[in-house]
Amino acid sequence: MTIIAFDGQHLVADRASSNGALQFPDRKLSVPLTLHPRVTERWDLDDKDKFIFASIGAVATAVALQNWMVRGLSDNTVSAKEPTSVLGLLLNINDGLLYVITGGLHIDRVDDPVVANGSAKEVAYGVMWFGGSAVDAVKVCVKHCNHVGGGYDAYVLTEAALRRRQSLLIDSATAYGSHFTSVDVNNF
């Protein structure tokens, strides 16, 4: 199991991976990747951009998914239990936009201010909703949650990517109406 979190600036993942009942240390954040033209065309992504992939779940699925994205392998090379299950996050390091990859091999943009997934996502969301960074969230999960551990790795967006992300999110909210909601935690 795992935890990955994104707070608009940091993409962070713990280093514990599993393959069945075996848990071992592993790096879940990829080096910057160029996606295969088949993938960029299918999901309307820029083929010149670089992406960081953060994997969730079994190592074999993560490797197959990365091969699918980079080498353009056929869809049947990646298997997931559920078509809607989240397999990972994909961060465009050029513009700071975040995408979620699901078991049906859909790549969808996520505009939420904070994102977490994995076995300790509820804890990570709690930390970030109350002002902590994604790094803080993963540190808490590594220390206190089952099936998470081994330290963490983080990717930090550059200032230029942060400015571009903000600009694109503002344009998107203006064009489609903002879907963000303000929640007063004192009224729960």
C-alpha positions in Angstrom: 0.0 0.0 0.0 1.1 3.6 -0.2 0.3 7.2 0.2 0.8 9.9 -2.4 -0.2 13.6 -1.9 -0.2 16.8 -3.9 -0.8 20.3 -2.5 -0.4 22.4 -5.6 3.4 22.6 -5.3 4.7 19.3 -3.9 4.0 15.8 -5.2 5.1 13.4 -2.4 5.1 9.6 -2.0 6.2 7.3 0.7 8.7 4.6 -0.1 6.9 1.4 0.9 5.7 -0.8 -1.9 4.0 -4.2 -1.9 3.6 -7.1 -4.2 1.0 -9.3 -2.6 1.9 -9.8 1.1 5.5 -8.7 0.6 6.4 -5.1 1.5 9.7 -3.6 0.6 11.3 -0.2 0.0 10.7 1.4 -3.4 10.7 4.8 -5.1 7.2 5.7 -6.3 8.0 9.0 -8.0 9.4 8.5 -11.5 12.1 10.6 -13.1 10.6 13.1 -15.6 9.0 11.2 -18.4 8.0 12.0 -22.0 4.8 10.3 -22.8 4.3 8.2 -26.0 2.5 10.1 -28.8 -0.3 7.4 -28.7 -1.0 8.4 -25.1 -0.7 12.2 -25.6 -3.0 12.1 -28.6 -5.6 10.0 -26.9 -5.8 12.2 -23.8 -5.0 15.6 -25.5 -1.8 16.2 -23.7 1.2 18.0 -25.1 3.8 15.5 -26.3 6.7 18.0 -25.6 5.8 18.2 -21.8 7.5 16.2 -19.1 5.6 14.4 -16.4 6.4 12.9 -13.0 4.4 9.7 -12.3 3.5 8.8 -8.8 2.3 5.1 -8.5 -0.2 3.5 -6.2 -0.6 -0.2 -5.4 1.3 -3.2 -6.6 4.7 -2.7 -8.2 3.9 -4.9 -11.2 0.9 -2.7 -12.0 3.0 0.5 -11.6 5.7 -0.8 -14.0 3.1 -1.9 -16.6 1.4 1.5 -16.4 4.7 3.4 -16.8 5.5 1.2 -19.8 2.0 1.9 -21.2 2.6 5.7 -20.9 6.2 5.8 -22.2 6.3 3.1 -24.8 2.7 3.3 -26.0 2.0 -0.4 -25.3 -1.5 -1.8 -25.8 -4.1 -1.2 -23.1 -4.3 -4.9 -22.2 -0.8 -4.7 -20.8 -2.1 -2.9 -17.7 -4.6 -4.7 -15.5 -6.5 -3.2 -12.6 -9.2 -4.7 -10.4 -11.7 -1.9 -11.1 -11.9 0.4 -14.1 -12.5 3.3 -11.7 -9.6 2.5 -9.3 -6.9 5.1 -9.1 -3.5 3.8 -10.3 -1.5 6.9 -9.9 -1.1 10.6 -10.4 0.7 12.3 -13.3 2.2 15.8 -12.7 3.0 18.0 -15.7 6.2 19.6 -14.6 6.0 22.3 -17.3 2.6 23.7 -16.3 2.0 22.2 -12.9 -1.3 20.5 -13.8 -2.2 17.3 -12.1 -3.9 14.2 -13.7 -5.3 11.1 -12.2 -4.9 7.7 -14.0 -7.6 5.2 -13.4 -7.8 1.4 -14.0 -9.8 2.0 -17.2 -6.7 3.8 -18.4 -8.3 7.2 -18.3 -6.2 10.2 -17.7 -8.3 13.0 -16.2 -7.2 16.5 -15.1 -7.7 17.2 -11.4 -8.1 20.9 -10.4 -8.6 20.3 -6.6 -6.3 22.3 -4.4 -5.1 19.2 -2.5 -5.1 15.5 -3.7 -4.2 12.4 -1.8 -4.6 8.7 -2.6 -3.5 5.4 -1.2 -4.2 3.5 2.0 -3.7 6.5 4.3 -5.5 9.1 2.1 -7.9 10.2 4.8 -5.1 11.1 7.2 -3.2 12.9 4.4 -6.3 14.9 3.5 -6.8 15.9 7.1 -3.3 17.2 7.5 -3.5 19.2 4.2 -7.1 20.6 4.9 -5.8 21.9 8.2 -2.9 23.8 6.7 -0.1 21.2 6.3 1.8 20.7 3.1 1.8 17.4 1.1 5.3 16.8 2.7 3.8 17.2 6.2 0.9 14.9 5.2 3.1 12.1 4.0 5.4 12.4 7.0 2.4 11.9 9.4 1.3 8.9 7.4 4.7 7.3 7.3 4.9 7.7 11.1 1.4 6.7 12.1 -0.3 4.6 9.4 -0.2 0.9 8.5 1.2 -0.2 5.2 3.0 3.1 4.7 6.6 3.8 5.4 10.2 3.8 4.3 10.6 7.6 4.3 9.4 9.7 1.4 10.3 11.3 -1.9 9.1 14.7 -3.0 9.0 16.7 -6.3 8.7 20.4 -6.0 7.3 22.5 -8.9 9.4 25.4 -10.1 8.2 29.0 -9.7 7.5 29.2 -13.5 5.4 26.0 -13.3 3.5 27.4 -10.3 2.7 30.6 -12.1 1.6 28.7 -15.2 -0.6 26.4 -13.0 -2.2 29.3 -11.3 -2.9 31.0 -14.7 -4.4 27.8 -16.2 -6.6 27.1 -13.1 -7.9 30.7 -13.1 -8.7 30.5 -16.8 -10.4 27.1 -16.3 -12.5 28.5 -13.3 -13.5 31.5 -15.4 -14.5 29.4 -18.4 -16.4 26.7 -16.5 -17.3 28.1 -13.1 -15.3 27.2 -10.1 -16.1 23.9 -8.4 -14.1 24.7 -5.3 -16.1 25.0 -2.1 -15.2 26.8 1.0 -15.9 24.8 4.2 -16.2 26.3 7.6 -14.8 23.5 9.8 -16.4 25.1 12.9 -19.8 24.2 11.6 -19.4 20.5 11.3 
